[in-house]
Amino acid sequence: MPSSEDLLLTLFQLCAQSKEKTHLPDFLICKLKNTWLSGVNLLVHQTDSSYKESTFLHLSALWLKNQVQASSLDINSLQVLLSAVDDLLNTLLESEDSYLMGVYIGSVMPNDSEWEKMRQSLPMQWLHRPLLEGRLSLNYECFKTDFKEQDIKTLPSHLCTSALLSKMVLIALRKETVLENNELEKIIAELLYSLQWCEELDNPPIFLIGFCEILQKMNITYDNLRVLGNTSGLLQLLFNRSREHGTLWSLIIAKLILSRSISSDEVKPHYKRKESFFPLTEGNLHTIQSLCPFLSKEEKKEFSAQCIPALLGWTKKDLCSTNGGFGHLAIFNSCLQTKSIDDGELLHGILKIIISWKKEHEDIFLFSCNLSEASPEVLGVNIEIIRFLSLFLKYCSSPLAESEWDFIMCSMLAWLETTSENQALYSIPLVQLFACVSCDLACDLSAFFDSTTLDTIGNLPVNLISEWKEFFSQGIHSLLLPILVTVTGENKDVSETSFQNAMLKPMCETLTYISKEQLLSHKLPARLVADQKTNLPEYLQTLLNTLAPLLLFRARPVQIAVYHMLYKLMPELPQYDQDNLKSYGDEEEEPALSPPAALMSLLSIQEDLLENVLGCIPVGQIVTIKPLSEDFCYVLGYLLTWKLILTFFKAASSQLRALYSMYLRKTKSLNKLLYHLFRLMPENPTYAETAVEVPNKDPKTFFTEELQLSIRETTMLPYHIPHLACSVYHMTLKDLPAMVRLWWNSSEKRVFNIVDRFTSKYVSSVLSFQEISSVQTSTQLFNGMTVKARATTREVMATYTIEDIVIELIIQLPSNYPLGSIIVESGKRVGVAVQQWRNWMLQLSTYLTHQNGSIMEGLALWKNNVDKRFEGVEDCMICFSVIHGFNYSLPKKACRTCKKKFHSACLYKWFTSSNKSTCPLCRETFF
């Protein structure tokens, strides 16, 4: 070859490779680029057309082809290469020969077998999601590997080749270049294949996200290519490949219909003859499955009609094949998944066919067995049977016979036992999928029985509900609770979106249905912590010590399931402290008692983690936590722990609450929480869709709407943390008003104003309404006292009568309730001295300000105090109250000289503040 073209090729190659390979400085690359561009320019403007024989054009095309197919390119290398090709092709465009560009692209274009080889070399992890979501069905084991560590930065050759050729075609189409042999359709099809592969991957590596971003920046998109060229044969090409190979080709068609890039009418001619899809091959099966969401009811019925006769009379071998029971049931499931088959008779018919399979070929049903001996074909058909039963439960409204219920429930439990016994095999995709659908069926049955009402029970066989509760539900949870502990014990740091954790979602959702009784009768191995101060019996300590740490687990489904389970336990726990209440007597100056130790030790770990995440953010500056990130799991776990502590607190008696709140005050845990909440709650906690609602109606906010902590529903994930933070703040204000008030009053002015403004605007009206409503609807009866409430004026009126004495008090809630002080005003007063009357008003005001409870609880306490006074119990002469405003004790410590009695806590304060040990009344030394 002429030496000038040899030099030209070398210069082009130097400029088309990254600096990491060539080690050339920028200024030199710039000079080289100008040189080779000038050379190519001269070449294409030769008048004698000798460039057609140019070795530069031929060899540069071969070199480019080799670079993208054989070399390991990273993102940067691909960018440099595409940039050099852009320069080269724009120069070739200046040629008067309209065929030159087409010939050049044809030289770079791989042949069919080269394309197939590159497609085969793409890692198969893309199959995870379509398998889990039921978009594709498989009955063979096709992969077990993940991205290799060394390949973590290099792009697969298929991606590089499709990107390069798409870039070349985009430039060529500007000059209306004619491409031979349907090359345009083939290139677009391969680009769609690359993009679909990237889209299907769980947690794609950063370099793949970067690859998709490069394509967007360079406008290498399907829409741009389609607009510029004639792609009339593309859909036919995609359908041919889908019916031949299935897999990603089928998903591409679904993606194009979904993104409205092609219309349903354009697709219809390609599946007009339903019978042409039978006998079933994998390609035909996947094509029908991908079309299912877009087919009309009639079309789905036509496909179903082809499947039903094919489900009958198979041999054991045929039952598991693609053109046998497996494939036809998979198509039926895909039609059923889109809720379009509402024929109860048909569904019952298929259930009867499956029951007949069990009678004839029981050994293909994987009940309580070792899956290492099961073939992928048998796994595949079991997965489809389980899927059908789940869909049947959802969409069949006609009643089932007792034998049908027995088959479904016994099969579910037997499959779940298989799942439990084969945890070591979860890394095999079809086993993981089997575990997922088994848990799904258990979850759907749990949801079904959980939602039964008196109306629907009539359609169920007698004793079915009791059998479910006593045997099947108990069986599910006795299997799944230990699996949860094992799975989370093995993997400490895993993402909920990874395939290895796929079964966590259905398993954890099923566990949310566990009853309190089933939790309390758990069979978990004992887990006790040395030096843990607790009054709980050992079985409860084990439960808390096992489950509470999982609120820190990296997967959201685990955190939410554990929250739901522990939430059911919280109201049961305070009674064990109540039984030991006397040991926390008023001998101590400020007695305190810890909420459950397992939760508090977890909270201290979470506080350190939250300090790292939020500590440097000023209060009032809102932090957006990226969904499913590591920080998201830390914050979620922290807020859920607080919801549990507050639920526990609410279930305790007023005496215990006083002890718990003193503990929270000493540890400053609540103060830390409140600072964090004002970094996590949104500035405007209004639901987006209600912002434009009727002006007269109060908009829905995160404070008016209950938070649904769902495991499957992920559309609302961006609002998860803000809504949860608002929910926790609402609970804190409702159940610990005195402590929040104390924190607010002692906070710096900037924080004071932020908290006041936000609470007044969004929370006070909700809490005031709830407080007034609870007074109006209260069934609590007071002997000798009536309580009424007026919602419009935010007032509560209490009238106390005893013999000839009448006392009327009016309690007014402030506009920033519960931050501001509650005002107690005087109403009617008969037969009470003014001083005593003032004392009682002051006492009620003190109770309502300092006790962490509702107005009704404050009034009950106040009434108790007045009753004691009339019974002859004298006031403590320090606080002028019979019942202590914080720990609810009576005056017990008597002075030996004047015989007056005082509260222990009041005396302790008197001694420490006065630095004397004399009686507050007679001033004699107090013994």
Secondary structure in CASP SS format (residue, H / E / C, confidence):
PFRMAT SS
TARGET T0000
AUTHOR 0000-0000-0000
METHOD secondary structure of the structure
MODEL  1
M C 1.00
P C 1.00
S H 1.00
S H 1.00
E H 1.00
D H 1.00
L H 1.00
L H 1.00
L H 1.00
T H 1.00
L H 1.00
F H 1.00
Q H 1.00
L H 1.00
C H 1.00
A C 1.00
Q C 1.00
S C 1.00
K H 1.00
E H 1.00
K H 1.00
T H 1.00
H C 1.00
L C 1.00
P C 1.00
D H 1.00
F H 1.00
L H 1.00
I H 1.00
C H 1.00
K H 1.00
L H 1.00
K H 1.00
N H 1.00
T H 1.00
W H 1.00
L H 1.00
S H 1.00
G H 1.00
V H 1.00
N H 1.00
L H 1.00
L H 1.00
V H 1.00
H C 1.00
Q C 1.00
T C 1.00
D C 1.00
S C 1.00
S H 1.00
Y H 1.00
K H 1.00
E H 1.00
S C 1.00
T H 1.00
F H 1.00
L H 1.00
H H 1.00
L H 1.00
S H 1.00
A H 1.00
L H 1.00
W H 1.00
L H 1.00
K H 1.00
N H 1.00
Q H 1.00
V H 1.00
Q H 1.00
A H 1.00
S C 1.00
S C 1.00
L C 1.00
D C 1.00
I H 1.00
N H 1.00
S H 1.00
L H 1.00
Q H 1.00
V H 1.00
L H 1.00
L H 1.00
S H 1.00
A H 1.00
V H 1.00
D H 1.00
D H 1.00
L H 1.00
L H 1.00
N H 1.00
T H 1.00
L H 1.00
L C 1.00
E C 1.00
S C 1.00
E C 1.00
D C 1.00
S C 1.00
Y C 1.00
L H 1.00
M H 1.00
G H 1.00
V H 1.00
Y H 1.00
I H 1.00
G H 1.00
S H 1.00
V H 1.00
M C 1.00
P C 1.00
N C 1.00
D H 1.00
S H 1.00
E H 1.00
W H 1.00
E H 1.00
K H 1.00
M H 1.00
R H 1.00
Q H 1.00
S H 1.00
L C 1.00
P C 1.00
M H 1.00
Q H 1.00
W H 1.00
L H 1.00
H H 1.00
R H 1.00
P H 1.00
L H 1.00
L H 1.00
E C 1.00
G C 1.00
R C 1.00
L C 1.00
S C 1.00
L C 1.00
N C 1.00
Y C 1.00
E C 1.00
C C 1.00
F C 1.00
K C 1.00
T C 1.00
D C 1.00
F C 1.00
K C 1.00
E H 1.00
Q H 1.00
D H 1.00
I C 1.00
K C 1.00
T C 1.00
L C 1.00
P C 1.00
S H 1.00
H H 1.00
L H 1.00
C H 1.00
T H 1.00
S H 1.00
A H 1.00
L H 1.00
L H 1.00
S H 1.00
K H 1.00
M H 1.00
V H 1.00
L H 1.00
I H 1.00
A H 1.00
L H 1.00
R H 1.00
K H 1.00
E C 1.00
T C 1.00
V C 1.00
L C 1.00
E C 1.00
N C 1.00
N C 1.00
E H 1.00
L H 1.00
E H 1.00
K H 1.00
I H 1.00
I H 1.00
A H 1.00
E H 1.00
L H 1.00
L H 1.00
Y H 1.00
S H 1.00
L H 1.00
Q H 1.00
W H 1.00
C H 1.00
E H 1.00
E H 1.00
L C 1.00
D C 1.00
N C 1.00
P C 1.00
P C 1.00
I H 1.00
F H 1.00
L H 1.00
I H 1.00
G H 1.00
F H 1.00
C H 1.00
E H 1.00
I H 1.00
L H 1.00
Q H 1.00
K H 1.00
M C 1.00
N C 1.00
I C 1.00
T C 1.00
Y H 1.00
D H 1.00
N H 1.00
L H 1.00
R H 1.00
V H 1.00
L H 1.00
G C 1.00
N C 1.00
T C 1.00
S C 1.00
G C 1.00
L H 1.00
L H 1.00
Q H 1.00
L H 1.00
L H 1.00
F H 1.00
N H 1.00
R H 1.00
S H 1.00
R H 1.00
E H 1.00
H H 1.00
G C 1.00
T H 1.00
L H 1.00
W H 1.00
S H 1.00
L H 1.00
I H 1.00
I H 1.00
A H 1.00
K H 1.00
L H 1.00
I H 1.00
L H 1.00
S C 1.00
R C 1.00
S C 1.00
I C 1.00
S C 1.00
S H 1.00
D H 1.00
E H 1.00
V H 1.00
K H 1.00
P H 1.00
H H 1.00
Y H 1.00
K C 1.00
R C 1.00
K H 1.00
E H 1.00
S H 1.00
F H 1.00
F C 1.00
P C 1.00
L C 1.00
T C 1.00
E H 1.00
G H 1.00
N H 1.00
L H 1.00
H H 1.00
T H 1.00
I H 1.00
Q H 1.00
S H 1.00
L H 1.00
C H 1.00
P H 1.00
F H 1.00
L C 1.00
S C 1.00
K H 1.00
E H 1.00
E H 1.00
K H 1.00
K H 1.00
E H 1.00
F H 1.00
S H 1.00
A H 1.00
Q H 1.00
C H 1.00
I H 1.00
P H 1.00
A H 1.00
L C 1.00
L C 1.00
G C 1.00
W C 1.00
T C 1.00
K H 1.00
K H 1.00
D H 1.00
L H 1.00
C C 1.00
S C 1.00
T C 1.00
N C 1.00
G C 1.00
G H 1.00
F H 1.00
G H 1.00
H H 1.00
L H 1.00
A H 1.00
I H 1.00
F H 1.00
N H 1.00
S H 1.00
C H 1.00
L H 1.00
Q H 1.00
T C 1.00
K C 1.00
S C 1.00
I C 1.00
D C 1.00
D C 1.00
G H 1.00
E H 1.00
L H 1.00
L H 1.00
H H 1.00
G H 1.00
I H 1.00
L H 1.00
K H 1.00
I H 1.00
I H 1.00
I H 1.00
S H 1.00
W H 1.00
K H 1.00
K H 1.00
E H 1.00
H C 1.00
E H 1.00
D H 1.00
I H 1.00
F C 1.00
L C 1.00
F C 1.00
S C 1.00
C C 1.00
N C 1.00
L H 1.00
S H 1.00
E H 1.00
A C 1.00
S C 1.00
P H 1.00
E H 1.00
V H 1.00
L H 1.00
G H 1.00
V H 1.00
N H 1.00
I H 1.00
E H 1.00
I H 1.00
I H 1.00
R H 1.00
F H 1.00
L H 1.00
S H 1.00
L H 1.00
F H 1.00
L H 1.00
K H 1.00
Y H 1.00
C C 1.00
S C 1.00
S C 1.00
P C 1.00
L C 1.00
A C 1.00
E H 1.00
S H 1.00
E H 1.00
W H 1.00
D H 1.00
F H 1.00
I H 1.00
M H 1.00
C H 1.00
S H 1.00
M H 1.00
L H 1.00
A H 1.00
W H 1.00
L H 1.00
E H 1.00
T H 1.00
T H 1.00
S H 1.00
E H 1.00
N C 1.00
Q H 1.00
A H 1.00
L H 1.00
Y C 1.00
S C 1.00
I C 1.00
P H 1.00
L H 1.00
V H 1.00
Q H 1.00
L H 1.00
F H 1.00
A H 1.00
C H 1.00
V H 1.00
S H 1.00
C H 1.00
D H 1.00
L H 1.00
A H 1.00
C H 1.00
D H 1.00
L H 1.00
S H 1.00
A H 1.00
F H 1.00
F H 1.00
D H 1.00
S C 1.00
T C 1.00
T C 1.00
L H 1.00
D H 1.00
T H 1.00
I H 1.00
G C 1.00
N C 1.00
L C 1.00
P C 1.00
V C 1.00
N C 1.00
L H 1.00
I H 1.00
S H 1.00
E H 1.00
W H 1.00
K H 1.00
E H 1.00
F H 1.00
F H 1.00
S H 1.00
Q H 1.00
G H 1.00
I H 1.00
H H 1.00
S H 1.00
L H 1.00
L H 1.00
L H 1.00
P H 1.00
I H 1.00
L H 1.00
V H 1.00
T H 1.00
V H 1.00
T H 1.00
G H 1.00
E H 1.00
N C 1.00
K C 1.00
D C 1.00
V C 1.00
S C 1.00
E C 1.00
T C 1.00
S C 1.00
F H 1.00
Q H 1.00
N H 1.00
A C 1.00
M C 1.00
L H 1.00
K H 1.00
P H 1.00
M H 1.00
C H 1.00
E H 1.00
T H 1.00
L H 1.00
T C 1.00
Y C 1.00
I C 1.00
S C 1.00
K H 1.00
E H 1.00
Q H 1.00
L H 1.00
L H 1.00
S C 1.00
H C 1.00
K C 1.00
L C 1.00
P C 1.00
A C 1.00
R C 1.00
L C 1.00
V C 1.00
A C 1.00
D C 1.00
Q C 1.00
K C 1.00
T C 1.00
N C 1.00
L C 1.00
P C 1.00
E H 1.00
Y H 1.00
L H 1.00
Q H 1.00
T H 1.00
L H 1.00
L H 1.00
N H 1.00
T H 1.00
L H 1.00
A H 1.00
P H 1.00
L H 1.00
L H 1.00
L H 1.00
F C 1.00
R C 1.00
A C 1.00
R H 1.00
P H 1.00
V H 1.00
Q H 1.00
I H 1.00
A H 1.00
V H 1.00
Y H 1.00
H H 1.00
M H 1.00
L H 1.00
Y H 1.00
K H 1.00
L H 1.00
M H 1.00
P H 1.00
E H 1.00
L C 1.00
P H 1.00
Q H 1.00
Y H 1.00
D H 1.00
Q H 1.00
D C 1.00
N C 1.00
L H 1.00
K H 1.00
S H 1.00
Y H 1.00
G C 1.00
D C 1.00
E C 1.00
E C 1.00
E C 1.00
E C 1.00
P C 1.00
A C 1.00
L C 1.00
S C 1.00
P C 1.00
P C 1.00
A H 1.00
A H 1.00
L H 1.00
M H 1.00
S H 1.00
L H 1.00
L H 1.00
S H 1.00
I H 1.00
Q H 1.00
E H 1.00
D H 1.00
L H 1.00
L H 1.00
E H 1.00
N H 1.00
V H 1.00
L H 1.00
G C 1.00
C C 1.00
I C 1.00
P C 1.00
V C 1.00
G C 1.00
Q C 1.00
I C 1.00
V C 1.00
T C 1.00
I C 1.00
K C 1.00
P C 1.00
L C 1.00
S C 1.00
E H 1.00
D H 1.00
F H 1.00
C H 1.00
Y H 1.00
V H 1.00
L H 1.00
G H 1.00
Y H 1.00
L H 1.00
L H 1.00
T H 1.00
W H 1.00
K H 1.00
L H 1.00
I H 1.00
L H 1.00
T H 1.00
F H 1.00
F H 1.00
K H 1.00
A H 1.00
A C 1.00
S C 1.00
S H 1.00
Q H 1.00
L H 1.00
R H 1.00
A H 1.00
L H 1.00
Y H 1.00
S H 1.00
M H 1.00
Y H 1.00
L H 1.00
R H 1.00
K H 1.00
T H 1.00
K C 1.00
S H 1.00
L H 1.00
N H 1.00
K H 1.00
L H 1.00
L H 1.00
Y H 1.00
H H 1.00
L H 1.00
F H 1.00
R H 1.00
L H 1.00
M C 1.00
P C 1.00
E C 1.00
N C 1.00
P C 1.00
T E 1.00
Y C 1.00
A H 1.00
E H 1.00
T H 1.00
A C 1.00
V C 1.00
E C 1.00
V C 1.00
P C 1.00
N C 1.00
K C 1.00
D C 1.00
P C 1.00
K C 1.00
T E 1.00
F C 1.00
F C 1.00
T C 1.00
E C 1.00
E C 1.00
L C 1.00
Q C 1.00
L C 1.00
S C 1.00
I C 1.00
R C 1.00
E C 1.00
T C 1.00
T C 1.00
M C 1.00
L H 1.00
P H 1.00
Y H 1.00
H H 1.00
I H 1.00
P H 1.00
H H 1.00
L H 1.00
A H 1.00
C H 1.00
S H 1.00
V H 1.00
Y H 1.00
H H 1.00
M H 1.00
T H 1.00
L H 1.00
K H 1.00
D H 1.00
L C 1.00
P H 1.00
A H 1.00
M H 1.00
V H 1.00
R H 1.00
L H 1.00
W H 1.00
W H 1.00
N H 1.00
S H 1.00
S C 1.00
E C 1.00
K H 1.00
R H 1.00
V H 1.00
F H 1.00
N H 1.00
I H 1.00
V H 1.00
D H 1.00
R H 1.00
F H 1.00
T H 1.00
S H 1.00
K H 1.00
Y H 1.00
V H 1.00
S H 1.00
S H 1.00
V H 1.00
L H 1.00
S H 1.00
F H 1.00
Q H 1.00
E H 1.00
I H 1.00
S H 1.00
S H 1.00
V H 1.00
Q H 1.00
T H 1.00
S C 1.00
T C 1.00
Q C 1.00
L C 1.00
F E 1.00
N C 1.00
G C 1.00
M E 1.00
T E 1.00
V E 1.00
K E 1.00
A E 1.00
R E 1.00
A C 1.00
T C 1.00
T C 1.00
R C 1.00
E E 1.00
V E 1.00
M E 1.00
A E 1.00
T E 1.00
Y E 1.00
T E 1.00
I E 1.00
E C 1.00
D C 1.00
I E 1.00
V E 1.00
I E 1.00
E E 1.00
L E 1.00
I E 1.00
I E 1.00
Q E 1.00
L C 1.00
P C 1.00
S C 1.00
N C 1.00
Y C 1.00
P C 1.00
L C 1.00
G C 1.00
S C 1.00
I C 1.00
I E 1.00
V E 1.00
E E 1.00
S E 1.00
G E 1.00
K E 1.00
R E 1.00
V E 1.00
G C 1.00
V C 1.00
A C 1.00
V H 1.00
Q H 1.00
Q H 1.00
W H 1.00
R H 1.00
N H 1.00
W H 1.00
M H 1.00
L H 1.00
Q H 1.00
L H 1.00
S H 1.00
T H 1.00
Y H 1.00
L H 1.00
T H 1.00
H H 1.00
Q C 1.00
N C 1.00
G C 1.00
S C 1.00
I H 1.00
M H 1.00
E H 1.00
G H 1.00
L H 1.00
A H 1.00
L H 1.00
W H 1.00
K H 1.00
N H 1.00
N H 1.00
V H 1.00
D H 1.00
K H 1.00
R H 1.00
F H 1.00
E C 1.00
G C 1.00
V C 1.00
E C 1.00
D C 1.00
C E 1.00
M C 1.00
I C 1.00
C C 1.00
F C 1.00
S E 1.00
V C 1.00
I C 1.00
H C 1.00
G C 1.00
F C 1.00
N C 1.00
Y C 1.00
S C 1.00
L C 1.00
P C 1.00
K C 1.00
K E 1.00
A E 1.00
C C 1.00
R C 1.00
T C 1.00
C C 1.00
K C 1.00
K C 1.00
K E 1.00
F E 1.00
H C 1.00
S H 1.00
A H 1.00
C H 1.00
L H 1.00
Y H 1.00
K H 1.00
W H 1.00
F H 1.00
T H 1.00
S H 1.00
S H 1.00
N C 1.00
K C 1.00
S C 1.00
T E 1.00
C C 1.00
P C 1.00
L C 1.00
C C 1.00
R C 1.00
E C 1.00
T E 1.00
F C 1.00
F C 1.00
END
